[in-house]
Amino acid sequence: MVSAAASVAADMRIGIIGAGYIGGTLTRRLTALGHEVRVANSRAPETLAELAAETGATPVWAREAAADADVVIVSIPQKNTPDLEPGIVSSAKPGAPVIETNNYYPQQRDGRIDALEDGTPESVWVAGLLGTPVYKVFNGIYWKHLLERGKPRGTEGRIALPIAGADGPGKDTVFALVDELGFDPVDGGPLEESWRQQPGTPVYGKDYDAERTRRALAEATRERPEEFRAA
């Protein structure tokens, strides 16, 4: 059972692979909370000098981001996932949860990915490529809301974020991190159920509270809407 009251260490080392809208926003939020963040993009570390100067995060090569990390976050375009170096998250601490925030946008960005068109949940596919279990979260919230709309626990109307992945200490850590960022963590079930929060589902892109988020997850169907299928 995941405890919503769990807390995270104030000085975790967090590795972030991807510095786009979500990865960059999490870099800003997590450094502001006192965590040590190592952030990478698909280019050289010096291309992140501005983000580093703003936040105090340490820019690194992608293969270095997970080194000795307590938590790893992968936030890149879905089409680029197969291009990540093998074992890119394997240097994290034993048991460190790996979060992935990716979404599949076949018409808008990613092109056709056969496994996803055939029904494999996006995060299950990512986990296979990374060679490790992952937790799906942060994929359905608008980045500006992630940056600006976190609120203290117990605040009425607090935005809830679903988290799919295996139960255990890793999920507890992810729940606590979401809570620390100012959002209500909601259990989205095992990773095999992560399709319930993919693009086009009732919960995707919504700022629902915890109760409405649970209902939206339950209302989801596996059929991918036409706008989120390859043309």
N, C-alpha and C positions, 0 to 999 in steps of 0.2 A: 504494500500500500504506500503510495507516494504521499508524503506529508507536505501540505501547502505552507506549513510553518517552518520548514527546513530553512537553514541559512547557509550562505556560502562564505568561505574565508575572504577577508577583506583584501588580500594580496595575492590572489590567484594569478598564475601565468596563463595567458590566453593567447593562442595562436590563431590568426585569421588569415585565410587564403582567399583573396578577393577583396578589392577595395572600391567596389562600385557603390551603388546607392545603399544597399543593406550592409555590406561589409564595412564601408566607410562610416556609416551611421553607428554601427556597433563598436567600431574603433573609438568614436567620439564618446559614446555613452559609457563604455566600459572603462576607459581611462579616467573619465570624470568620477567614476565610482571607486577609483583607487586601485584598479587591477593593472598588472603589468601586461601590456599588449605588444605582441610582435605581429606585424602586418606585412603581407606580401601581395603583389599583383603579378601579372604575367610578364612583367618587364623587370628592369633592374631596380634595386632598392632606392637609388637616388631619384627615381621618378616619383617617389612618395615623400619627398622632402617637405613639401608644403603641409601635407597631412601630419607628418611627424612633428613639425614645428608647432602646429596648432594644438596637438593633443598630447605630445610627449611619448607617443608610441614609438617603438623601434622598427624601422623598415628593414626587411630582410628579403633574401631570395625565397621563393615559394618552398623550396625543399628544406628550408631552415625554420619555417614558421612554427611547426609543431614540436620542435625540440624541447623536451622536458616540460611540456605544457600540461596544465591541469584540465583544460578544455580546449578543443580545437573546433573552429568554425570554418566550413567550406561554403563560400558564397560567390559562385561564378556562373556564367551562362551555361546552361545544360549541355549545349553542343561541345563545350570545351572540357567537360569532365573526362572523356577518354584520353585527353592529352596530358593529364597530370602524371607526374613521374610515379612509377610503381612504388608502393610503400611510403608515399609522401606524408602520411599521418602516423607512421609506425614509430616515430621517435618520441611520441608523447609519453607521458607517465603511464605505467600500467593501470588499466581501468579508466583512463581519462575518457569522458564522453566526447564523441565526434558529432557535431551538429551540422546539418546541411540545410541550406535555405533555398535551394535551387527550384526553378520551375521550368516546365517544358512548354515552349511557345513555338510550335512547328511552323506556323504561317508567318509569324511576326519576326522570328530570329533564328531558330535552331535547325530548321529543315526537318526532314523525316528521320525519326529514330525508330526502327522497326520494333524493337522490344517494347517500347512504350505504346506504340500504336496497337500492339497485340495484347495489351492489358497489363503488362508488368507495372506495378506501382513505381512512380518515379524514384522514390527514395530507396526502394529495394534495388533498383538498377544502379543507383549511385553507390550503395553499400557494396555491391558486387565489384564495381570498378575500383573502389578504395580498398577493398579487401578487409573491411571491418564493419561491424554494426554501426548504424548511425541513428540520430534522433532528428526528426523533421520538425522544424519550428521556424518562425520568422518569415516563412515563405508567402504569407497571405496578408501581411500588414503593409500599408503604404509607408515608405521610408520616412516621410515627414512626420507621420503619426508616431512611428517608433522613436524618432528623435525628440518629439515635443509633448507627447500625450501620456507619458508614464505618470502614474499617480500612486500615492501611498496605499498600502493594503487596507481594505475596508472602505475605501472611497466609493460612494454610490456611482454606478455607471462605469466603473473601471473596465477598460478594454481587456478581454480575455484572449489568450493565444493557445491554440491546441498544440499538443506535443505528442507525436507518435514515436514509439520505440519501446524497447524491452524494459520491463520493470526491473528495479534494482537500484543500487547506489548511483549509477550513472544518470538514471532518470530523475532521481532525487536532486542531483546537482543541477540538472537542466531546469527542473521546476523552480528551484531556489534562485537560479540566475534570472529567469523570467520575472519572478516576483521582485527581485532586487531592482530590475529595470523599470518596474512600475506597472506590471501587467499581471492579470490573474492567469496562472497556468491551469490548463484544462487537459485532462488525460485523453489523448486521441487514440488510445489503444496501442497494439503492437505495430511494428513497422509495416506489416502486411496490410494493415488497415489505413495506412497513410494516404491512400487514394481519396479518402473522405475529405481531405483538405487541399487537394490539388486544384489548379485553375479550373474554373467553371462549376465548382461545387457550391452548395449554399453558404458555406462559411467563408469562402475565399474572398478576400478584399473587403470584408465587413468588419466593423468595429463593435461587435456584439459583446455583451457582458457574458459572464460564465454560464448562466442558465441558458441563454439563447444560443451560445456557442455549442453547448452539448446537444441541443435540439437540432441545430443545423448539421452537426456531424451525423446524427442519427438519420436525418432526412436525405443524406447523400446517396446517389446511385453511381454505379461503376461506369455507366456510359459517358464517354467523353463528349462534351458539347462540340458542335461542328466547328466553332471558331478556335477550338483548342485541339483539332485534329489536323493531320497533314492534308493539304489540299489535293 
